[in-house]
Amino acid sequence: MIRYLKQGRAAAAKTDDDAKVRVTVEGIIHDIETRGDEAVRDYSRKFDNWDPADFRLSRAEIEAARKQLTPREIEDIAFAQHQVRNFAQIQRDSMRDVEVETFPGVVLGHRHVPMNAVGCYIPGGKYPLLASAHMSVLTAKVAGVPRVVSTAPPYQGKPHPAIVTAMDMAGADEILVLGGVQAVVAMAVGTPSVAPVDMLVGPGNMFVAEAKRQLYGRVGIDLFAGPTETLVIADESVDGELCAVDLLGQAEHGPTSPAVLLTISEKLARDTLAEIERQLKVLPTAAVAAQSWADYGEVIVCDTYEEMLEVADSIASEHVQVMTREPDYFLENMTNYGALFLGPRTNVAFGDKVIGTNHTLPTNRNARYTGGLWVGKFLKTCTYQRVLTDEASATMGEYCSRLCHMENFAGHGEQANIRVRRYGNRPDLTWYRPVEARS
């Protein structure tokens, strides 16, 4: 039996919030389409109190930002980027171009072709998420994208030196200090000062996520990523303190970040609830985490692993931390998740910051149909074909012609017929008859 010891806000309230965001974003997109750089600058002043002479950083400004970091900080960024680059390269190496003769004289193949230009959004208004530079810019560069534009909002009235340094070390070709909806719209639609890109990637708040949703089709996007989500699946092999730390560690992302405990132990559930209340009294980010937990936190108690699996796949959470005696049960059987963190020795923060997997992951149950950002997202798998012999062209032409005629596609059929006439030595062939004309 599945029991809820705590539930979050009603779905109707969340839908109302989404509608308000949608209208706001629609207006900003239309305004930037109409007024270009002037509108971008107006929104930057309004939302970030940021009005520089140029949103794009010069080489000198990038170097000045780097000089503000200590050698230890630069080394730590380099360590994290090495982990991310290494795993991204392993993923890229697993993707092989193929070419094979599938029928005598017929060769089919595909190539993985990098996109030409990608825009990477790095959140940085509330928390300077320099890790997002590793995950987006660096991964795009491993994929072979020639032009990567990276942008982050100002932090406390100026470019954040660690974010700027991380973007530069990751290989960004253009670095902007510009945040929010105005940043992603400028990159997507283009303005006189920002050339448009082909794809937008990177996490962001609900407004950035909605902007990406509305711009999808005009440009590609990595995925529909909303507020951070975490699901902790646990049993008596761990304690309430550990579960509470891992829940609040993600709830601090923002006031709408769901954090869910799923367990087969009611004692662990109640211990975790008590621990959360204790930790919220001392956590420096408690103001945000407490609101998120109050509105979006849940505690669910099940009787069996099978019930937990059913609930977990229904939730389809972005992050799923498994702290049970048998974590591999969920690795082998769970199908809907952004990323799994198996066992108490790992946690979501490792994945967010340093371990090497990508932290841009599907939210809002989108894990039912997509995984997270990875090197393959920056590649287009494009097919090609060639026919090597007259005999192969004539044979394919005969089959193609008959199939086209079943569909009444006369022009398609003639494309096939002319090959049969020329390469099959049948110059008088005229096969086309519409289906309705047959006796």
Secondary structure, DSSP 8 states (H G I E B T S, - for coil): --EEEE----HHHHHHHHHHHHHHHHHHHHHHHHHTHHHHHHHHHHHH----S-SB--HHHHHHHHHTS-HHHHHHHHHHHHHHHHHHHHHHHT---EEEEEETTEEEEEEEEE-SEEEEE---SSS--THHHIIIIIHHHHHT-SEEEEEE--BTTB--HHHHHHHHHHT-SEEEE--HHHHHHHHHH-BTTB---SEEE----HHHHHHHHHHBTTBEES----S--EEEEE-TTS-HHHHHHHHHHHHTT-TT--EEEEES-HHHHHHHHHHHHHHTTT-TTHHHHHHHHHHHEEEEE-SSHHHHHHHHHHH--SEEEEESS-HHHHHHH----SEEEESTT--HHHHHHTSSS------TTGGGT-----GGGGEEEEEEEEE--HHHHHHHHHHHHHHHHHTT-HHHHHHHHHHHHHHTT-TT------GGG--
